[in-house]
Amino acid sequence: MCLQYWNVVILALIVVCGGTNVAVLAVDPKLSDPTFSSSIRFHAFDHLDVNPHRHLRTDEERGVLGTVDKVTALIKSSVMKGNAAAKGYTRYQLLHASDDLFDNPKFLKWVKYVDDFSANNPKEAVTTIPILTARYGDEGLLKMLETAQANPNTKEVATKLLGQQAQHWAVNGKTPDEVFMLFKMNIAGDKVFENAQWGNWVNYVKTYNSNNPKKTQTSVISSLQNIYGESYLVSILAAAGQVRATKSTSKKMELELIQIWLKNDRTTDDVFKLLELDKAASKVLGSPQLAFWGRYAGYVNEKQPGKTTSLIATLTTHYTEEGVVKMLEAAKKVPATKAVATRLQSDQLEYWLSLNKSPTSVFKLFKLDEAGEKLLSNPQFLMWRKYTDNYGVQNPQATLTTIAILKNSYTDDVLANLILTGMKSSSTQDSATRLQSELFKSWMPVPPMVDQPPDAVFGLLKLEKLGDKVLTSPMYDFWKKYLEYYNKLNYKPYHKKDQTLIAALMANYENKRDLVLVLEKWEKSPSIELSLFGKNLKTELLHQSLLKNVGPSDVAKFLNVKSKADVNWKFYEKYTKDYYRLAKLKDELQPISIF
């Protein structure tokens, strides 16, 4: 039977019964006659009792009839052009076939008919896809074919039709982005590479490119950029990189994305913004985009070795120095970001050093001037101390030291208390020991700088305010350490005489009567040792007064001696004798004037 025999068109006759629209396919026997001309055949459409202007009653009716009209028009046009697929469609009466096409023997015969025709007539090859698409739409047909592909009985033919559908899309310019949506891959989230359609979509991108001009061609990664945007795409790549099955795909996509950015001369700052890292704030260090940015920066630095970019510099640009300091400290408290935050803190110190930032500025950035009694236990204190040391090496002429900067924010007695507290903990003992050494050196600098003798330090530590409790204070023990340190130093010719406790007490008690009251309390102590200590200090007080030529009347006042019945009468009596004996001796030693 010749093919021209089937050069017919099935007339769509719409019969309305009981309010329900039923599309009935009618075949006029004359249309089967090969002698019946095509022009006459198509006039057969004119005898349909259909008012082109009548109003359809429902949306559903409009949809059904609209589709039928569309397909009918397509078939009519295609048959006139000699399209074998359209001829076969009419031959097998498929215009009003149900959606269960693969259960319809006529449908399968039609598909075979079209394939056989195309195989035998390669120059006139056609497919069933245009007609099926007009009838069911891209999405409807795709769903139908995927369902059939899952059935072993129809898998082969469905797979072939899916390939033809992809070819049809590509030839007609349907972009990979559109097909991505048709495949419903946009709902896969960060598991897009695990989607069953991933391989089909990647193949479609190739098919599309091979059927379209170079200027409209695209790539898998470019299409993903359009669909997801850079920031979310990088999140997808990061998630896929953690899955064994998709790790290699993720790596490949990542490299392609980086190459695109490099080709377009994207700066590290551009990419930082593209990935929305400038808006991530406290969450930036835990962001998968940050790790990706770091890898990109590595490629950029290799490409431009003279213009290296660091993460810490970029973070500082977008979040300020103070903001980055807070960010890193917060991130160190989170297990997932502790390691990267610790490394970045080291990078931050190196970055500041490259800028020659003053240790004083770093001290304030770390808020160490507000740390108070927790200064030595503050982890940033060690970092700052290390930075100050490195700064000193880099700037040997600089006079800034850790102790000098500390003294701008903390008084000597506060620093001493910090040291005493720090000595009690193994975690801060090293810092406390070093700080003590630096504090002592600041009080006893290398001449000709003026030192702070123990009696002056006694006042700096505010020990005189402790009254008779001074000897039981840890601060007194601290002062005694300095006293020993001071007395051991022997800077010739600047050697000083040994300093004593009584000298310090005398220097810091303007009213000697107050000092005597303290000593007398010690004398009355139940502790024999303390009582003896108080008595000896009183004796030493009188000795120092004698050396300073303090008159007996002044001594009587601070000893509160008014009569022989007073407690300190014997001290006063001895002092008076010694005073006049020394005065007489001085007179005798005066040279005799011969004039």
C-alpha positions in Angstrom: 0.0 0.0 0.0 1.6 3.3 -1.1 2.2 6.0 1.4 0.1 8.5 -0.6 -2.9 6.4 0.3 -2.6 7.7 3.8 -2.2 11.3 2.8 -5.5 12.1 4.5 -6.6 14.1 7.5 -9.0 12.9 10.1 -11.9 15.2 10.5 -12.6 16.3 14.1 -16.3 16.3 14.7 -17.4 17.8 18.0 -20.6 16.3 19.3 -22.1 17.8 22.4 -24.2 15.3 24.3 -25.8 15.9 27.7 -23.7 18.9 28.5 -20.5 16.9 28.1 -18.1 17.7 25.2 -17.1 14.5 23.5 -14.6 14.8 20.7 -15.5 12.1 18.2 -13.1 11.0 15.4 -15.0 10.4 12.1 -13.5 9.0 8.9 -15.0 9.7 5.6 -14.5 6.7 3.3 -13.8 9.0 0.4 -10.7 10.4 2.2 -9.2 7.0 1.8 -9.4 7.1 -1.9 -5.9 7.7 -3.4 -7.6 9.5 -6.3 -9.1 12.0 -4.0 -7.0 15.2 -4.3 -5.4 16.7 -1.2 -7.0 20.1 -1.9 -10.5 18.5 -2.0 -9.7 16.5 1.0 -9.0 19.6 3.1 -12.3 21.2 2.1 -13.8 18.4 4.1 -13.0 20.4 7.2 -15.5 23.0 6.0 -18.5 20.7 6.4 -17.9 20.4 10.2 -20.9 21.9 12.1 -18.7 24.0 14.3 -19.3 27.7 14.9 -15.8 29.3 15.3 -17.3 32.1 17.3 -19.4 30.1 19.8 -18.5 30.5 23.5 -17.3 27.4 25.3 -19.0 26.7 28.6 -16.1 25.8 30.8 -12.3 26.3 31.1 -11.9 22.5 30.8 -13.9 22.5 27.6 -11.8 25.3 26.2 -8.6 23.5 27.1 -9.6 20.2 25.5 -11.0 21.9 22.4 -8.0 24.3 22.2 -5.6 21.4 22.3 -7.5 19.5 19.7 -7.7 22.5 17.5 -4.0 23.1 17.9 -3.1 19.5 17.0 -5.6 19.5 14.2 -4.1 22.6 12.7 -0.6 21.2 13.1 -1.6 17.9 11.4 -3.3 19.8 8.6 -0.3 21.9 8.0 2.1 19.0 8.3 0.1 16.7 6.0 0.1 19.5 3.4 3.9 19.5 3.7 4.1 15.8 3.2 5.0 15.0 6.9 5.0 11.3 7.4 4.4 11.6 11.1 1.3 13.6 10.6 0.0 11.1 8.0 0.6 8.2 10.3 -1.1 10.1 13.2 -4.3 10.4 11.1 -3.9 6.8 9.8 -3.9 5.4 13.3 -6.6 7.7 14.6 -4.6 9.0 17.6 -6.0 12.5 17.8 -8.3 11.6 20.7 -6.2 8.9 22.2 -6.0 8.9 26.0 -2.9 9.6 28.1 -2.2 5.9 28.3 -0.5 6.0 24.9 1.8 3.1 25.6 -1.1 0.9 26.3 -2.5 1.7 22.9 -1.2 -0.7 20.2 -2.0 2.0 17.5 0.4 4.4 19.2 3.2 1.9 19.1 2.5 1.1 15.5 2.5 4.8 14.7 5.9 5.2 16.4 7.3 2.2 14.4 5.8 3.6 11.3 7.6 6.9 11.7 10.9 5.3 12.6 10.8 3.0 9.6 9.9 5.8 7.3 12.8 8.0 8.7 15.2 5.1 8.4 14.3 4.5 4.8 14.1 8.2 3.9 16.9 9.9 5.9 16.5 13.1 3.9 12.9 13.3 4.9 13.3 11.9 8.5 10.8 13.1 11.0 9.8 12.2 14.6 6.6 11.9 16.5 7.7 14.5 19.0 6.3 17.7 17.5 2.8 16.2 17.3 3.0 14.7 20.8 4.3 17.9 22.2 1.4 19.9 20.6 -1.0 17.3 22.0 0.4 16.9 25.6 2.8 19.8 26.1 6.5 19.5 27.0 6.0 18.7 30.6 3.0 16.3 30.1 4.9 14.3 27.4 8.0 14.2 29.5 6.1 12.8 32.4 4.4 10.2 30.1 7.7 9.1 28.6 9.4 8.8 32.0 6.6 6.6 33.3 6.9 4.4 30.2 10.6 4.2 30.6 10.2 2.7 34.0 8.1 -0.1 32.5 10.3 -2.9 31.1 7.8 -3.6 28.3 8.0 0.0 27.0 11.4 1.1 28.3 13.2 0.8 24.9 10.7 2.9 22.9 10.3 5.4 25.7 14.1 5.9 26.0 14.3 6.5 22.2 11.5 9.0 22.4 13.1 10.8 25.3 16.2 11.2 23.2 14.1 12.5 20.3 12.4 14.9 22.6 15.7 16.3 23.8 16.8 16.7 20.2 13.5 18.5 19.4 14.0 20.9 22.3 17.6 21.7 21.3 16.7 22.3 17.6 13.9 24.6 18.7 16.2 26.6 21.1 14.9 25.5 24.4 17.6 26.5 26.8 19.3 24.2 29.4 17.8 26.5 32.1 14.3 25.8 30.8 14.9 22.0 30.6 16.3 22.1 34.1 13.0 23.3 35.3 11.1 20.8 33.1 13.1 18.0 34.8 12.0 19.5 38.1 15.7 19.6 39.2 15.2 22.9 40.8 13.5 21.3 43.8 16.4 19.0 44.4 18.1 21.6 46.6 21.8 20.8 47.4 21.2 17.2 46.2 21.0 18.2 42.6 23.9 16.0 41.6 22.1 13.0 43.1 19.0 13.7 41.1 18.1 10.9 38.6 17.8 13.5 35.8 21.3 15.0 36.4 23.0 12.8 33.7 20.1 13.5 31.2 20.3 17.2 31.8 24.1 17.3 31.3 23.7 15.4 28.1 21.0 17.9 27.0 23.5 20.7 27.5 25.8 19.0 25.0 22.9 18.4 22.6 21.8 22.0 22.9 25.3 23.3 22.1 25.7 21.0 19.1 22.4 22.3 17.6 22.8 26.1 18.3 25.1 28.9 17.3 28.2 29.4 19.4 27.0 32.7 20.8 24.0 31.1 22.3 25.9 28.0 23.6 26.4 27.5 27.3 28.0 25.2 29.8 26.7 23.1 32.7 28.4 25.4 35.3 27.1 28.6 33.5 23.6 27.3 33.5 23.9 26.4 37.2 25.1 29.9 37.9 22.0 31.4 36.2 19.7 29.0 38.0 21.1 29.2 41.6 23.3 32.2 41.8 26.9 32.0 42.9 26.4 31.9 46.7 23.8 29.1 46.7 25.7 27.2 44.0 28.8 27.1 46.1 26.8 25.8 49.0 25.5 23.0 46.7 29.1 22.2 45.6 30.2 22.1 49.2 27.4 19.7 50.2 28.1 17.5 47.2 31.7 17.4 48.1 30.9 15.6 51.3 29.1 12.8 49.5 31.2 10.1 48.0 29.0 9.5 45.0 29.0 13.2 44.0 32.4 14.3 45.2 34.1 14.1 41.8 31.3 16.0 40.2 31.5 18.7 42.8 35.2 19.0 42.3 34.8 19.3 38.5 32.1 21.9 38.8 34.2 23.9 41.3 37.2 24.0 39.0 35.0 25.1 36.1 33.4 27.9 38.2 36.8 29.1 39.3 38.1 29.1 35.7 35.1 31.2 34.7 35.9 33.8 37.4 39.6 33.8 36.5 38.8 34.2 32.8 36.5 37.2 33.6 39.2 38.7 35.9 37.0 38.5 39.0 38.9 40.0 41.9 38.9 38.2 45.2 36.9 41.1 46.6 34.3 40.7 43.7 33.9 37.0 44.5 33.7 37.8 48.3 30.6 39.9 47.5 29.3 37.5 44.9 29.2 34.8 47.6 27.5 37.2 49.9 30.3 36.8 52.5 30.2 40.5 53.2 26.7 39.9 54.6 27.4 36.7 56.6 28.7 38.6 59.7 29.3 36.2 62.7 28.5 33.2 60.5 31.1 33.9 57.9 33.8 31.5 59.3 31.4 28.6 59.3 30.2 29.3 55.7 31.1 26.8 53.0 31.4 29.8 50.7 34.4 31.0 52.7 36.4 27.9 52.1 35.5 28.1 48.4 36.6 31.8 48.4 39.9 30.7 50.0 40.6 28.3 47.2 39.8 30.9 44.6 42.1 33.4 46.3 44.8 30.7 46.0 44.4 30.6 42.3 44.4 34.3 42.0 47.6 34.6 44.0 49.3 32.1 41.8 48.2 34.1 38.7 49.3 37.4 40.2 52.2 36.7 42.6 52.9 40.3 43.1 49.4 41.1 44.3 48.6 38.4 46.8 45.4 38.7 48.8 44.9 37.3 52.3 41.6 36.3 53.9 42.4 38.4 57.0 42.9 41.5 54.8 39.6 40.9 53.0 37.7 40.3 56.2 39.2 43.5 57.7 38.0 45.5 54.6 34.5 44.3 55.0 34.1 44.0 58.8 36.8 46.4 60.3 39.6 45.4 62.5 37.6 45.5 65.7 34.8 43.5 64.0 37.2 40.8 62.9 38.7 40.6 66.4 35.3 39.9 67.9 34.4 37.5 65.1 37.5 35.4 65.6 37.1 35.3 69.4 33.5 34.2 69.0 34.4 31.6 66.4 37.1 30.1 68.7 34.3 29.1 71.1 32.6 27.0 68.4 34.2 23.6 67.8 33.5 23.7 64.1 35.3 27.0 63.6 37.9 26.9 66.4 40.8 25.7 64.2 40.2 28.3 61.4 39.7 31.1 63.9 42.9 30.3 65.7 44.9 30.2 62.4 43.3 33.5 61.3 44.3 35.2 64.6 47.9 34.4 63.8 47.4 35.7 60.3 45.9 38.8 61.8 49.0 39.5 63.9 51.2 39.1 60.9 49.0 41.4 58.9 49.2 44.1 61.5 52.9 43.7 61.7 53.2 44.2 58.0 51.3 47.4 58.5 53.6 48.3 61.4 50.6 48.8 63.7 51.5 50.1 67.1 51.3 47.5 70.0 49.3 50.2 71.9 46.6 50.1 69.1 46.5 46.3 69.2 46.2 46.4 73.0 43.1 48.5 72.6 41.7 46.5 69.7 41.9 43.4 72.0 40.1 45.4 74.7 42.9 44.5 77.1 42.7 47.9 78.7 39.3 46.8 79.9 40.2 43.2 81.0 40.8 44.1 84.6 41.6 41.3 86.9 41.2 38.8 84.1 44.0 40.3 82.0 46.5 37.4 82.4 43.8 34.8 81.8 42.6 36.5 78.6 43.9 34.4 75.6 44.4 37.6 73.7 47.0 38.8 76.2 49.5 36.2 75.1 48.9 37.1 71.5 49.4 40.7 72.2 52.6 40.0 74.2 53.9 38.0 71.2 53.0 40.8 68.8 54.7 43.4 71.0 57.9 41.2 71.1 57.8 40.8 67.3 57.2 44.5 66.9 60.3 45.3 69.0 62.4 43.0 66.8 61.1 44.7 63.7 61.5 48.2 65.2 64.6 48.0 67.4 64.6 51.7 67.9 61.1 51.6 69.5 60.8 52.2 73.2 57.4 50.6 73.6 57.5 47.6 75.9 54.7 45.4 77.3 55.1 46.9 80.8 55.1 50.5 79.5 51.9 49.9 77.6 50.3 48.2 80.6 51.2 51.1 82.8 49.1 53.4 80.6 46.0 51.4 81.6 46.9 49.9 85.0 48.5 51.4 88.1 51.4 49.6 89.7 49.4 48.2 92.6 46.8 46.8 90.2 49.6 45.1 88.1 51.1 43.7 91.3 47.7 42.2 92.2 47.4 40.7 88.7 50.8 39.1 89.2 49.9 37.7 92.6 46.7 36.3 91.2 48.4 34.9 88.1 51.0 33.1 90.2 48.2 30.9 91.7 47.2 29.3 88.4 49.4 27.1 86.2 47.8 28.5 83.1 48.9 32.1 83.9 52.0 31.4 86.0 54.4 32.0 83.1 52.7 35.3 82.2 52.7 36.4 85.8 56.4 35.5 86.3 57.4 37.4 83.2 55.2 40.4 84.1 56.8 40.5 87.6 60.3 40.6 86.1 59.3 43.4 83.7 57.6 45.4 86.5 60.7 45.1 88.7 62.9 46.2 85.8 60.6 49.2 85.3 61.2 50.2 88.9 64.9 49.7 88.6 65.9 50.7 85.1 69.4 50.9 83.7 71.0 54.2 84.8 71.0 57.1 84.1 67.2 56.6 84.2 65.8 57.4 87.7 64.9 54.3 89.6 62.1 53.6 92.1 63.7 52.7 95.5 61.8 50.2 97.7 60.4 52.9 99.9 58.9 54.6 96.8 57.5 51.2 95.6 56.1 50.7 99.1 53.9 53.7 98.4 53.1 52.7 94.8 51.8 49.4 96.2 49.7 51.4 98.7 51.0 49.2 101.6 50.8 52.1 104.1 47.0 51.9 103.8 47.0 48.4 105.3 48.1 49.7 108.7 49.1 47.0 111.1 47.9 44.3 108.7 50.6 45.1 106.2 52.8 42.2 107.3 50.1 39.6 106.6 49.3 41.0 103.2 50.5 39.1 100.0 51.4 42.5 98.7 54.0 42.9 101.4 55.6 39.7 100.3 55.6 41.0 96.8 57.3 44.2 98.0 59.9 42.2 99.9 60.8 40.4 96.6 61.4 43.7 95.0 63.4 44.8 98.1 65.7 41.8 97.6 65.9 42.4 93.9 66.8 46.0 94.5 69.5 45.3 97.1 71.2 42.7 94.9 71.7 45.0 92.0 75.1 46.6 91.9 75.2 49.2 89.2 78.6 50.9 89.8 79.0 53.8 90.3 75.3 54.1 91.0 75.4 51.5 93.8 72.8 52.3 96.4 72.9 51.4 100.1 70.7 48.5 101.1 67.1 49.6 101.7 65.2 48.5 104.8 61.6 48.0 105.8 61.7 50.8 108.3 63.1 53.2 105.7 60.1 52.3 103.5 57.7 52.8 106.4 59.3 56.1 107.4 59.1 57.3 103.8 55.4 56.5 103.5 54.1 57.6 106.9 54.1 61.3 107.0 52.8 61.2 110.6 55.4 59.2 112.5 52.9 58.7 115.3 50.7 56.6 113.0 53.8 54.5 112.3 54.6 54.0 115.9 51.0 52.9 116.6 51.4 50.2 114.0 54.7 49.0 115.5 53.2 49.0 119.0 50.3 46.8 117.8 52.9 44.3 116.5 54.7 44.5 119.8 51.6 43.5 121.7 50.9 40.5 119.3 50.6 37.1 121.0 53.1 36.0 118.4 56.6 36.2 119.9 58.1 36.6 116.5 55.8 39.4 115.5 56.2 41.1 118.9 60.0 41.0 118.6 59.8 42.2 115.0 57.7 45.3 116.1 60.2 46.1 118.9 63.2 45.8 116.6 61.5 48.0 114.0 60.9 50.6 116.7 64.5 50.5 117.6 65.4 50.8 113.9 63.0 53.8 113.6 64.9 55.6 116.4 68.2 54.8 114.8 67.1 56.2 111.5 65.8 59.3 113.2 69.1 59.7 114.9 70.9 59.6 111.6 68.6 62.2 110.3 69.2 64.4 113.3 65.6 64.4 114.5 65.4 66.4 117.8 64.4 64.7 121.1 61.2 66.9 121.3 60.0 65.6 117.9 60.8 62.0 118.9 58.9 62.5 122.2 55.8 63.5 120.1 55.7 60.5 117.8 56.6 58.2 120.8 53.9 60.0 122.8 56.2 60.4 125.8 55.2 62.9 128.4 56.5 61.4 131.6 58.6 58.5 132.9 55.5 56.5 133.4 54.9 56.2 129.7 55.5 53.0 127.8 58.1 54.4 125.5 60.0 56.3 128.2 63.0 54.0 128.0 63.1 54.3 124.2 62.9 58.1 124.5 65.6 58.2 127.3 68.0 56.2 125.3 67.4 58.2 122.2 68.1 61.5 124.1 71.4 60.2 125.4 72.5 59.0 122.0 71.4 62.2 120.4 73.5 64.4 122.7 76.4 62.1 122.7 76.4 62.2 118.9 76.1 66.0 119.0 79.0 66.3 121.4 81.1 64.1 119.2 80.3 66.2 116.2 81.3 69.3 118.1 84.6 67.8 119.1 85.3 66.8 115.6 84.7 70.3 114.3 88.0 71.8 113.0 89.5 74.7 115.2 89.6 78.0 113.4 92.9 79.8 113.6 91.5 83.0 112.5 
